[in-house]
Amino acid sequence: MSDQQTNVPLWTHWARFTAFMTERFLGGPQVLKFAWVINFQKTGTFFYILLLMNYYQNFSVDACVYLALHGMYGFCWMLKHFAFPDRSWEKKVTIGGGLMAFVLVLGLYWVFPYLLISGILGPDQKMASLTILTAAISLHTLGVVIMMTADCQKYFTLKYHQGLIREGLFKYIRHPNYLGEIMLYASYAMIVQHWIPWAILAWVWIGVFLVNILQKETSMSRYPEWADYKKQSGMLIPKLF
């Protein structure tokens, strides 16, 4: 084994594996835009939650708040997609790849409302208190604003000027869009009041978000101003001092 191969970080092998699973799994023509798969899940979330509420006749405060947050987030995502789409989601994937992306990541988010609304957790299931609901709504609102603002800034900045973005939200946080998504999905887990959503989030945050962040950091490191930018900013938490 060459020195070059041994110096390759472990996460790069994981990135190649996940790219194969979500883009080329089972082979065949790459006919689906990855954005179509994502948008299907995002848009369908509202109707899926509403279907669960009607099927299980659960119209509790928890369920209604969850519908308002997670369900409407899907429409916020579609608004973002039409106004300033992410070019990375425009890549084509195989049918098998799109299916695996849904099964391994996107579809797992639908476990959250099922646990909350179906009653499968039994009589010992905790109900979110008013304090937790208030905290979840606050965290979700801030997370959506951070994510939307960051993606908007990134889209229009890179449209007219390529290179590192070192202004606005990106001045203090190198990946504010991921921070926003972490915050809003954490709010859903807070409402469900069970460890399973947190386990799913740990899988997504480490297996997907962290790997994507490391890939972006590696890409950004080619710019001469990267070293200074990295010193003055935090990966997800701003450096205030």
C-alpha positions in Angstrom: 0.0 0.0 0.0 1.4 3.4 -1.0 2.0 6.3 1.4 -0.6 8.3 -0.4 -3.3 5.6 0.2 -2.4 5.2 3.9 -2.7 9.0 4.4 -6.3 9.1 3.2 -8.6 10.0 6.1 -11.1 7.2 7.0 -14.1 9.5 6.4 -13.2 9.7 2.7 -13.8 5.9 2.3 -17.2 6.4 4.0 -18.0 9.3 1.7 -17.3 7.1 -1.4 -19.4 4.3 0.0 -22.4 6.6 0.8 -22.1 8.3 -2.6 -22.3 4.9 -4.3 -25.3 3.8 -2.2 -27.3 7.0 -2.8 -26.2 7.7 -6.4 -25.4 4.5 -8.2 -26.9 1.6 -6.1 -28.1 -1.3 -8.3 -26.7 0.4 -11.3 -28.6 1.4 -14.4 -29.2 4.8 -15.9 -29.1 7.8 -13.6 -32.5 9.2 -14.4 -33.6 10.8 -11.1 -32.5 14.2 -9.9 -31.5 13.9 -6.3 -33.6 17.0 -5.7 -36.7 15.1 -6.7 -36.1 12.5 -4.1 -35.5 15.1 -1.4 -38.5 17.3 -2.4 -40.8 14.3 -2.4 -39.9 13.6 1.2 -40.0 17.2 2.3 -43.4 18.0 0.6 -44.9 14.6 1.6 -44.1 15.1 5.3 -47.1 17.4 6.0 -49.5 15.0 4.4 -47.9 12.0 6.0 -48.3 13.5 9.5 -51.8 14.6 8.8 -52.6 11.0 7.6 -51.1 9.6 10.9 -53.2 12.0 12.9 -56.4 11.0 11.2 -55.7 7.3 11.2 -54.8 7.2 14.9 -57.3 10.0 15.8 -54.6 11.8 17.6 -55.2 15.6 17.6 -53.3 16.3 20.8 -51.4 19.5 21.3 -48.1 17.6 20.8 -49.3 16.3 17.4 -50.7 19.6 16.2 -47.5 21.5 17.1 -45.4 18.8 15.5 -47.5 19.1 12.3 -47.1 22.8 12.3 -43.3 22.6 12.7 -42.1 19.5 10.7 -45.0 19.7 8.2 -44.6 23.3 7.3 -40.8 23.0 7.2 -41.3 20.9 4.1 -43.0 23.8 2.4 -40.3 26.2 3.6 -37.8 23.9 1.9 -39.7 24.0 -1.4 -39.9 27.8 -1.2 -36.1 27.7 -0.9 -35.7 25.2 -3.7 -37.7 27.4 -6.2 -36.1 30.7 -5.0 -32.4 29.6 -4.7 -31.9 25.9 -5.4 -28.8 24.0 -4.2 -26.9 23.0 -7.2 -25.5 19.9 -5.4 -29.0 18.4 -5.4 -29.3 18.7 -9.2 -27.1 15.6 -9.8 -28.7 12.5 -11.3 -29.0 9.2 -9.4 -30.2 5.8 -10.2 -33.6 4.6 -9.1 -31.8 2.3 -6.6 -29.7 5.2 -5.3 -32.8 7.4 -4.8 -34.5 4.5 -2.9 -31.5 4.0 -0.7 -31.3 7.8 0.1 -34.9 7.6 1.2 -34.5 4.4 3.2 -31.2 5.3 4.9 -31.7 9.0 5.7 -34.8 10.8 4.5 -37.4 8.2 5.4 -36.0 7.9 8.9 -37.3 11.3 9.7 -40.8 9.9 9.3 -40.2 7.6 12.2 -40.4 10.7 14.5 -44.1 11.6 13.9 -45.0 7.9 13.8 -43.6 7.4 17.3 -45.4 10.5 18.6 -48.8 10.0 17.0 -49.3 6.2 16.8 -49.2 5.4 20.5 -46.8 2.5 19.8 -44.6 3.6 22.7 -47.5 2.6 25.1 -48.9 4.3 28.2 -45.5 5.2 29.4 -44.9 7.6 26.5 -44.0 11.0 27.8 -45.9 14.1 26.6 -44.0 17.2 25.9 -44.6 19.9 28.6 -45.4 23.5 27.8 -41.8 24.4 28.6 -40.5 21.8 26.1 -42.9 22.8 23.4 -41.9 26.5 23.8 -38.2 25.6 23.7 -38.8 23.4 20.6 -40.7 26.1 18.7 -38.1 28.7 19.6 -35.2 26.4 18.5 -37.0 25.4 15.3 -37.8 29.0 14.3 -34.2 30.1 14.8 -32.9 27.0 13.0 -35.1 27.6 9.9 -34.1 31.2 9.7 -30.4 30.4 10.0 -30.7 27.6 7.4 -32.7 29.7 4.9 -30.5 32.8 5.4 -27.3 30.8 4.9 -28.5 29.0 1.8 -29.7 32.3 0.3 -26.5 34.1 1.0 -24.4 31.2 -0.4 -26.5 30.9 -3.6 -26.4 34.6 -4.6 -22.8 35.1 -3.4 -21.4 32.2 -5.5 -23.6 33.2 -8.4 -21.6 36.4 -8.9 -18.3 35.6 -7.0 -16.6 32.3 -6.6 -14.4 31.6 -3.6 -14.7 31.6 0.1 -17.7 33.3 1.7 -16.4 35.3 4.6 -19.3 37.7 5.3 -22.7 37.6 6.9 -23.4 34.3 8.7 -20.3 32.8 7.2 -18.1 35.3 8.9 -18.4 33.5 12.2 -19.7 30.0 11.2 -18.3 28.1 8.3 -21.4 25.9 7.9 -24.4 27.8 9.2 -26.8 25.9 6.9 -25.9 22.7 8.7 -26.2 24.4 12.1 -29.8 25.5 11.2 -30.8 22.0 10.1 -29.3 20.4 13.3 -31.3 22.9 15.4 -34.7 22.3 13.6 -34.4 18.5 13.6 -33.4 18.6 17.2 -36.6 20.4 18.0 -38.6 17.5 16.5 -36.8 15.0 18.7 -37.5 17.2 21.7 -41.2 16.9 21.1 -41.2 13.1 20.6 -39.6 12.6 24.0 -37.9 9.4 23.2 -34.3 8.2 22.6 -35.0 6.7 19.1 -35.2 10.1 17.3 -31.9 11.1 18.9 -30.3 7.9 17.8 -31.5 8.6 14.2 -30.2 12.1 14.4 -26.8 10.9 15.7 -26.6 8.6 12.6 -27.5 11.4 10.2 -25.4 14.1 11.9 -22.3 11.9 12.1 -22.7 9.7 9.0 -24.0 12.4 6.6 -23.6 15.9 7.9 -20.1 15.6 9.4 -18.8 13.8 6.3 -20.3 16.5 4.1 -18.8 19.2 6.3 -15.3 17.6 6.2 -15.5 17.3 2.4 -16.4 21.0 2.1 -13.6 21.9 4.5 -11.1 19.9 2.3 -12.4 21.7 -0.8 -12.2 25.2 0.8 -8.7 24.5 2.1 -7.4 25.1 -1.5 -7.9 28.9 -1.1 -5.0 30.9 0.1 -7.1 32.7 2.7 -8.4 29.5 4.2 -6.0 29.4 7.2 -7.0 32.9 8.4 -10.7 32.1 7.8 -10.5 28.9 9.8 -8.9 30.7 12.7 -11.5 33.4 12.9 -14.6 31.1 12.4 -16.1 28.1 14.0 -17.2 25.0 12.2 -20.7 25.1 13.7 -20.4 27.3 16.8 -19.2 30.9 16.3 -15.9 32.0 17.8 -17.0 35.0 19.8 -13.6 35.8 21.2 
